[in-house]
Amino acid sequence: MQETIQSVKHPVARITPAPVALGQRWRQRFDLLAIPAVLVIFVGSWQAMVWLGEYPTFILPSPLDVAGSFGANVVNGILWRHAQATLIEIFAGLTVGLTLATGFGYLLAKSRLLNRLLAPYIVASQSVPVVAIAPLLVIWFGPGRLSKVLICALIVFFPVLINTVVGLRSVDEGLYDLMRSLKASRWQMFWLLEAPAALPIILGGLKISVTLSVIGAVVGEFVASSEGLGFLINQARGLFNTPLVFVTILTLVVIALTLYSVVSWLEARLLRWRGETN
């Protein structure tokens, strides 16, 4: 009997961890190394193309020229001053757009009549490019910061509105019945049921909106402005300062990626309960 037990225990003691975890670790390391590796290859190819093609700086600057322009404009404060103006417009536009979109989306989700009356006009308004509306806003509200904030708010409004409506309508009706059986108030039903259920979809729309807000600010600055990264691109283009154009574009990319990363971090923090539940 003891020999039988030992013969059963013996192979169990020799079981080794499955290679799945090891493969996942290698995959994570590869992902961490792949992004900087692709960036190095891209920059190296860009530099080689400039050297081999002997392009002038105003046509295609080398990465070294762009790095030099970045350092010079950081030291003299020009890049930060214009980036600060654009960031103010972005954050103000996001605040206005998100507030209006979530509030209006809640009303549309709760009122079928309001949705039937206004939804066609809201969808039709999205067929008009923001570039076409921007000059009108500048005429009506002036070339100051207000027109840029409104352009950002307009471009942010629609994705968040649609995701808010879809998120609220995706709540299971059975959960509403459960909350009513517990005699939950209107506020408790919103805070404990509707908001958590719709939050994943709303955050998905917010990821799109934060990147679009950067486009909205730059479009407004292209039309009429005396400050901002869009204004700086126009100024550098007129002076054939192509390295500065590249620096400004890369700054906009960094801003958009940072905003997207912040929303992704918020999503991971706010939706931890989903992982715990699953």
C-alpha positions in Angstrom: 0.0 0.0 0.0 2.8 2.4 0.9 4.6 1.6 -2.4 1.4 2.5 -4.3 1.1 5.8 -2.4 4.8 6.6 -3.1 4.4 5.7 -6.7 1.4 8.1 -6.9 3.2 10.9 -5.0 6.5 10.6 -6.9 5.4 12.0 -10.3 3.4 14.8 -8.6 6.6 15.9 -6.8 8.4 16.1 -10.1 5.7 18.3 -11.8 7.4 21.5 -13.1 5.7 24.9 -13.7 4.0 25.2 -17.0 5.9 27.2 -19.6 3.0 29.6 -20.0 4.1 32.0 -17.3 7.6 32.0 -18.8 6.3 32.7 -22.2 4.2 35.6 -20.9 7.3 37.1 -19.2 9.3 36.9 -22.4 6.4 38.5 -24.3 6.2 41.4 -21.8 10.0 41.9 -22.2 9.7 41.9 -25.9 6.9 44.4 -25.8 9.0 46.7 -23.6 11.9 46.5 -25.9 10.0 46.6 -29.2 8.7 50.2 -28.8 12.1 51.9 -28.3 13.7 49.6 -30.9 11.2 50.7 -33.5 11.8 54.3 -32.5 15.6 53.9 -32.9 15.2 52.2 -36.3 12.9 55.0 -37.5 15.2 57.8 -36.3 18.2 56.1 -37.8 16.5 55.6 -41.1 15.4 59.2 -41.1 18.9 60.4 -40.5 20.4 58.1 -43.1 17.8 59.3 -45.7 18.8 63.0 -45.0 22.5 62.2 -45.4 22.1 60.1 -48.5 19.6 62.4 -50.2 21.5 65.6 -49.1 18.2 67.4 -48.5 18.3 71.0 -47.4 17.1 71.7 -43.9 14.1 73.6 -45.0 12.9 70.6 -47.0 13.7 67.8 -44.6 15.6 68.5 -41.5 17.6 65.7 -39.8 16.8 64.4 -36.3 19.9 66.3 -35.1 18.5 69.6 -36.5 15.2 68.9 -34.9 16.8 68.1 -31.6 18.9 71.3 -31.8 15.8 73.4 -32.5 13.9 71.7 -29.6 16.7 72.6 -27.2 17.0 76.2 -28.4 13.2 76.8 -28.1 13.0 75.2 -24.7 15.9 77.3 -23.4 14.4 80.6 -24.8 10.9 79.7 -23.4 9.1 80.0 -26.8 7.9 76.3 -26.9 6.6 76.3 -23.3 4.8 79.6 -23.7 2.9 78.4 -26.8 2.4 74.9 -25.4 0.9 76.4 -22.2 -1.7 78.4 -24.3 -2.7 75.3 -26.2 -3.0 73.2 -23.0 -5.3 75.8 -21.4 -7.5 75.7 -24.4 -7.5 71.9 -24.4 -8.4 71.5 -20.7 -11.0 74.2 -20.9 -12.6 72.7 -24.0 -12.5 69.2 -22.4 -14.2 70.5 -19.3 -17.0 72.3 -21.2 -17.5 69.5 -23.8 -17.5 66.6 -21.2 -19.9 68.4 -18.9 -22.4 69.3 -21.7 -22.0 65.9 -23.4 -22.6 63.8 -20.2 -25.5 65.9 -19.0 -27.2 66.0 -22.4 -26.5 62.3 -23.0 -28.2 61.4 -19.8 -31.3 63.4 -20.8 -31.3 61.7 -24.3 -30.9 58.2 -22.7 -33.8 58.8 -20.3 -36.2 60.6 -22.6 -37.2 58.7 -25.8 -39.2 61.7 -27.0 -36.2 64.0 -26.6 -34.0 61.5 -28.4 -36.4 61.3 -31.3 -36.6 65.0 -31.6 -33.0 66.0 -31.3 -30.9 63.0 -32.3 -31.3 63.6 -36.1 -30.1 67.2 -35.7 -27.1 66.2 -33.5 -26.1 63.6 -36.1 -26.5 66.0 -39.0 -24.3 68.6 -37.2 -21.4 66.1 -37.3 -21.5 66.1 -41.1 -20.1 69.7 -41.0 -16.3 69.7 -40.6 -14.9 71.6 -37.6 -12.6 73.4 -40.0 -15.7 74.9 -41.7 -17.2 76.0 -38.4 -14.0 77.4 -36.9 -14.0 80.6 -38.9 -17.6 81.3 -37.9 -16.8 80.9 -34.2 -13.8 83.2 -34.6 -16.1 85.8 -36.2 -18.8 85.5 -33.5 -16.6 85.2 -30.5 -13.4 86.9 -31.6 -9.9 85.6 -32.2 -9.2 85.2 -28.4 -9.1 82.1 -26.3 -12.9 81.6 -26.1 -13.3 80.6 -29.7 -10.6 78.0 -29.4 -12.2 76.6 -26.2 -15.6 76.3 -28.1 -14.0 74.5 -31.0 -12.4 72.0 -28.6 -15.7 71.6 -26.8 -17.5 71.0 -30.1 -15.1 68.3 -31.3 -15.2 66.6 -27.9 -19.0 66.7 -27.5 -20.2 64.1 -30.0 -18.1 61.0 -29.0 -18.8 61.4 -25.3 -22.5 62.1 -26.0 -23.0 58.9 -28.0 -21.0 56.8 -25.5 -23.0 58.2 -22.6 -26.3 57.3 -24.3 -25.1 53.8 -25.2 -23.6 53.2 -21.8 -26.8 54.2 -19.9 -29.1 52.2 -22.2 -26.9 49.1 -21.8 -27.9 48.8 -18.1 -29.8 45.5 -17.6 -33.5 46.2 -16.8 -33.4 43.4 -14.2 -30.9 45.5 -12.2 -33.4 48.4 -12.3 -36.0 46.1 -10.9 -33.7 45.0 -8.2 -32.9 48.6 -7.2 -36.6 49.4 -7.1 -37.3 46.4 -4.9 -34.7 47.7 -2.5 -36.5 51.1 -2.6 -33.5 52.9 -3.9 -33.8 56.7 -4.5 -33.3 58.3 -7.9 -29.8 59.4 -6.8 -28.9 56.0 -5.4 -30.0 54.4 -8.6 -27.8 56.7 -10.6 -24.7 56.6 -8.3 -24.8 52.8 -7.5 -26.2 51.4 -10.8 -26.2 53.7 -13.8 -22.8 55.4 -13.4 -20.8 52.2 -12.7 -22.5 50.4 -15.5 -22.0 53.2 -18.1 -18.5 54.2 -17.0 -16.5 51.7 -19.1 -18.3 52.9 -22.3 -18.0 56.6 -21.3 -14.3 56.2 -20.7 -13.9 54.6 -24.1 -15.4 57.8 -25.6 -13.2 59.9 -23.4 -10.1 58.3 -24.8 -11.2 59.4 -28.3 -12.2 62.8 -27.1 -8.9 63.8 -25.4 -7.0 63.2 -28.6 -9.6 65.0 -30.7 -9.3 68.0 -28.3 -5.7 68.5 -29.4 -6.9 68.7 -33.0 -9.6 71.2 -32.1 -7.2 73.5 -30.4 -4.8 73.5 -33.3 -7.6 74.0 -35.8 -8.7 77.1 -33.9 -5.2 78.4 -33.7 -4.7 77.9 -37.4 -7.7 80.1 -38.2 -6.9 83.0 -36.0 -4.5 83.3 -33.1 -1.6 85.1 -31.6 -0.4 82.2 -29.4 -0.4 78.4 -29.2 1.3 75.6 -31.0 -0.9 76.0 -34.0 0.1 79.6 -34.3 3.8 78.5 -33.9 3.4 76.0 -36.8 2.0 78.7 -39.0 4.8 81.1 -38.0 7.5 78.6 -38.5 6.1 77.5 -41.9 6.1 81.1 -43.1 9.8 81.5 -42.1 10.7 78.1 -43.7 11.8 77.0 -40.2 11.0 73.3 -40.8 12.9 72.0 -37.8 10.6 74.1 -35.6 7.5 72.7 -37.4 8.7 69.2 -36.6 9.3 70.2 -33.0 5.8 71.6 -32.6 4.2 68.5 -34.2 6.1 66.2 -31.9 5.0 68.3 -28.9 1.4 67.9 -30.0 1.9 64.2 -30.3 3.4 64.0 -26.8 0.4 66.0 -25.4 -2.1 63.7 -27.1 -0.3 60.5 -25.9 0.0 61.9 -22.3 -3.7 62.7 -22.2 -4.6 59.3 -23.6 -2.3 57.7 -21.0 -4.0 59.6 -18.2 -7.4 58.5 -19.2 -6.1 54.9 -19.5 -4.7 55.2 -16.0 -8.1 56.5 -14.7 -9.9 53.7 -16.4 -7.6 51.1 -14.7 -8.2 52.8 -11.3 -11.9 53.4 -11.6 -12.7 50.0 -13.1 -10.7 47.8 -10.7 -14.0 46.4 -9.4 -14.6 44.7 -12.7 -11.4 42.6 -12.4 -12.2 41.8 -8.8 -15.7 40.7 -9.7 -14.5 38.6 -12.6 
